[in-house]
Amino acid sequence: MADGESAELLTFLFAHQAQEKFFYAHAWSQGDVLMWDNIGTVHCAVADYGPDEPRYMRRVQVMATKDYARIAA
């Protein structure tokens, strides 16, 4: 793909994903668990918690049924 065509497509895609209708902000409650798929998500954490509000985080990776790295190459 030519540089100009690539830039045009990327501009379209970035503008598309930045639409407010695709945003989600979670209102945390004690005991909540949140999961997302990084392949189809643009994740941006917000440090909206104090030092007296500990967070416990675990990263889990599930084995894919397809070789996404090979498909994307």
Secondary structure in CASP SS format (residue, H / E / C, confidence):
PFRMAT SS
TARGET T0000
AUTHOR 0000-0000-0000
METHOD secondary structure of the structure
MODEL  1
M C 1.00
A C 1.00
D H 1.00
G H 1.00
E H 1.00
S H 1.00
A H 1.00
E H 1.00
L H 1.00
L H 1.00
T H 1.00
F H 1.00
L H 1.00
F H 1.00
A H 1.00
H H 1.00
Q H 1.00
A C 1.00
Q C 1.00
E H 1.00
K H 1.00
F H 1.00
F C 1.00
Y C 1.00
A C 1.00
H C 1.00
A C 1.00
W C 1.00
S C 1.00
Q C 1.00
G C 1.00
D C 1.00
V C 1.00
L C 1.00
M C 1.00
W C 1.00
D C 1.00
N C 1.00
I C 1.00
G C 1.00
T C 1.00
V C 1.00
H C 1.00
C C 1.00
A C 1.00
V C 1.00
A C 1.00
D C 1.00
Y C 1.00
G C 1.00
P C 1.00
D C 1.00
E C 1.00
P C 1.00
R C 1.00
Y C 1.00
M C 1.00
R C 1.00
R C 1.00
V C 1.00
Q C 1.00
V C 1.00
M C 1.00
A C 1.00
T C 1.00
K C 1.00
D C 1.00
Y H 1.00
A H 1.00
R H 1.00
I H 1.00
A H 1.00
A C 1.00
END
